[in-house]
Amino acid sequence: MRKLRSVALLIGMLCGAVAPAVAQDKFPNRPIKFVVGFLAGGPNDIVARIFCEFLTPHLGAPCVVENRAGQGGMLAAKSVIESPPDGYTIMFVAPNNAIGQTLYKNLPFNHVRDTTPIAGTMNLTNIMVVPPDLPVKSVGEFIAYVKGNPGKLTFASSGNGTSVHMSGELFKMMTKLDILHVPYRGSAGIYPDLMTGKVHALFDNLPGSIEFVRTGKLRALAVTTVKRNAALPDLPTVAETVPGYEASVFYGVAGPKGIPAPVVETLNKAFNAALADPKIKERIAQLGGVPTPMTPAEFGKLLADETEKWGKVVREANISVE
């Protein structure tokens, strides 16, 4: 009888020891770090914070944005890729990741090979705008005008390798236009020059130009996505004139390679739940965005496809950063 009691006591002790371990293994049980490769206040940071506000109560653990700017987001990507693959360090993925894979010649990692795709979040469009005095009112007229004035026109961007720059390079490549790229340090300095005709076109993020378009300070010719945008439903797409053209600003989430499947599933469900939430959907719409819920596999394919697509454009434009 004493032996049976001893065995029972031992089993009880073992169960008591196992229970806390099981509880500790529940994901998440500590803060999740959401790394953004740009300074606070920018579009990537704003979107990441919108999702963290939802994830914190939904997952029952704090979601904290960490801004790690530098090298077009490549420093942030490196820090996440080198983190433990436990789901507690994830990164904001955007076109800069797909573009940077080819743009930066000596990257010690590969975004597609060395990350675990987690979720898609949203898409933004760029918008093709020109000075109001430029004698064109459509993409077709712009193409004809540039061809009639080879080497005389320019398109501006917020910097080499940005989605704004690459949208213009893709347009140039597909239309075979002789038009010069003029990079600026951010978008703010472009608008006065564009409005006065010092530069002649810009493929800007929609939120940056939409008010200038509405007030007549800039003329919009098209959006860069496959479908028209709800914010400007009468504005055509570039693809309606240049078949096959598409330059979406995609946003999503990834982590270091090797995150366990159950953890990926938990995070994916949380992000997709956020995208289904009416308040989050409204905030995305205010930014001119469209929610893009995806499985991890779907987002992984998107990142791979975008990396291949922009790699061709970077090589064609002969752009590189050491």
N, C-alpha and C positions, 0 to 999 in steps of 0.2 A: 504493500500500500504506500509506504514511504517512497519507494522507487517510482511509483506512478505519479505521486505528487511532485517529485523532483523533475520528472520528464515534462509534466504539464507546466511547471514553473519555467523550465528552460524554453519550451515552445512559446510561452507568453513573452519571455524576454526577447526572443528572436523576432517575434512579430512586432513588438514595440520598437525594436531597432530598425526594422525594415520600413515601417510606416512613415517615419520622418523622411527617410531617403526617397521613398516614392513621392511624398509631397514635394520635396525639393526638386524632383525631376520634372514637375509639372511646368509647362511653358505657357506664358512667361511668369517668372517669380521675382524678377528684378527689372530695372529700367532698360528699355530698348533705345539704342542710339541710332538716329536717322541722320546719316552724314550727307551734307549738301556741299557741292564743290564750288560754291560761289558765296559772296558776301550776303549778310542779312539784308532783307528788304527787296532783293531781286525777285523775279518771277519764280525761279526754282525754289527759293526759300519760302516764299509766300504759300506756294502749293504744298510744300512739305509740312508746313505748320498747320495748314487746314486739316491734313490727314492725321497729324499727331493729336490734334484736339479731339478727334473722333476716337482714335485708337486707345488713348489712355483709359477712358472709362470702359470701352468695349472689351479690351483685353485684361483689364484689372491690373495693369502695370504702367508706370510712366513711359511715355514716348517723348524723347528729348531730341530736338534738332541740334546738330553740331555743324557749324559752318567751317569748312576747311578749304579756303580759296587758294588758287594757284595752278598754273599750267593748264588753264582751260578745264579745270575739274579733274585733271589727271592725278594730282596729289591726293585728293579725296578718294578716288578709285583705288589707288595703291594702298592707302591706309586700311580700307575695308577689305580688300582682297587678302591682305596680310593678317587680318583679324581671325580669331578662333571661329570656326564654322558652326556656331551654336544658335544663330538667329538673333542674337542680342546686338549685333552691329550690322546695319543694312545701309544701302546707299540709294540716293535719288539718281535715277538714270534718265538721261535726256539725249538729244541729238549730239551734244558735244562728246559723249562717250563713243558713239558710232563714228563720228567724224575724226575724233582724236586718235583712233586706232591706226589710221593711215597717216594722218597729219603729223603726228609726233614719231620721228623715225627710230628713236631708241627706247621705246617703252619696255619696261621689264616685265610686262604682263600682257595678257590678251583679254579684253572684256568678255568675249564670247566663251573662250575656253576656261577662264579662271573664275567665273562667277556662277552663282546659283540664281536663275531667274525666279522671281517671286510673284509679281503681279504687274499688270498694266494699270494706269490710273486715268490719264486723260490725253487728249490731243488738242493742240492749238493750230491755228492756221497763220501763215504769213500772208501779207497783202501787198500787191504790186501797186506802188503809188508813184506819181510823176508831178512836176510843177504844174500849176493850173494854166500857165502860159505856154506849155509845150503843145504844139499843134497836133495832138493825138488824143483820141477818145476811146481807144480799144487796144487790145493786145496786138491785133492784126495791123492796125495803123502804126503802132510803135515799132513793130518789126520792119515794116516798110520804110519808116522814117530813118531808122538806124542804117538800114541797107543803102538808103539814098545819101547817107552822110557817114561813110565808113571811117572809123577811128576818131570821130569827133564827139561822140557821146560817152557818158560815164554812168556807172551804177555804184551807189554807195553801200557801205555795210558798217555794222557796229564793231568790226574787227575781223581779222583773218581767222577762218575756221569756224565762225559762228553759223548758226542756221540761216541767219540773214544773208551772210556772204555766200554760203553754199547754195541757197535758193537761187541767187543770181547767177552763180557759175553753172548750175544745172540748166537754167534758161539759156544762157549763152552757148553752152555746149549743144543743146538740142536744136537751137535755131541757127547755129553757125554765125552768130553776129560778131562783128568787129566793134566791141564796146569795152571800155577800160574800167577795171575795178578800182575804187577809191576807198581804202579802209579808214575808219575813224576809231577813236577810243570811246566806244559806247555810242548810244543813239542820240544823246542830247545835242551834240554839235552838228548832227546831220540836218536837222529840220530847217534851221535858218538858211543853210546853203541850198537845200532842196527847194524850198519855197521861192527862192530868188533865182533858181536856174543855174547855180554854180555846179551842181551835179544834176543828173537827169532822170534817175530812177532809184527806187529803193524797194526791197522785198522785206518789209518790216513785220515784226510780230503784230498781230491785229490790235492788241490793247494799246500799243504805242502810237499808232497812226489814226485810229478810228475817229477821234474827236477832230483832228485836222481835216479829215475827209468830210465829216458832217458840217463843218463850218466853212468849207470851200477853200481852205488854205492849201490843200493838196487834192489831186484828182486820183481816184482809185480806178485801176483798170481791171483787176482780177484778184481772186484769192488763189492760194497755191495748193489747196487740198483738192481731192477728187470731186467732192460734193460742194455745193454752194453753202455759205455760212448763214446761220439763222439771224445773226446780227445785221447782215447786209444781204438779204435774200435776192435782191435784184442784180447783185454784182456777179458776173460770170466767173468761172474758173479759168485758170491759164490753160488747162487741158482741153477746154472747148475750142481753143485755137491751136494749141500745140499738143496733139494727142500723145498720151502717155506721161505727160508732165505731172509730177506730184511731189510736194515737199511739205510733209506734215511735221509739226513740232510735237514729237511723242514724249510722254513722261511715263516712267514706270519705276519699279523697285527690284533690286537684286541684292545678293549678299555674297560672301566668300564661297568658293566651291566646297561642296561637301556638307551643306546644312542637311540634317536629317529630314526625310520626307514628311513625317508628322508635323514638324515645326514649320516647314514650308506651307503645308496645308492650312495650318492655323493662321499664319500671316496672310495667305492668299484669301481665305474666307473673310478675314477682318477688313482687308482693303476692298474686297468686292461688296461687303456690307456697307462700307462707307460710301461707295459709289451709288448704292441704291437708296441712300438716305436723302430725303427731300431737301434738307438744309444744305448738305454738301453739294447736291446737284445744282441748287440755286447759286451757290458761291462759284462753282465751276462755270456756270452759264454767264455770270457777271464778268468773268475773266475772258469770255469769248471762247471757252473750251467745250469739249464734248467728252463725257465719261467713256472710258474704254476698259470695262472689266474684262479680264483675260485669265485663263489658266496659266500656271507657270510655263508650260510647254509653248503656249501661244505667244507669251511675251518673249521667251527665249528665241523663238523663230523670228519675231519682229526685230529684235536686236541684231540677230545674225543677218537678216535681210537688209536692214538699214546700214549696217557696217559694210556690207559688200557694195551696196548702192553708192554710198558716199565715198567709199574707197576709190571707185572708178572716177568719180568727179574730181577728187583731190589729185589723182594721178594725171587726169586729163588737163587740169588747170595748172599742173606742175607746182603745187604748193607744198611746203614742208616746214616743220619747226623742229629744231634739234633738241 
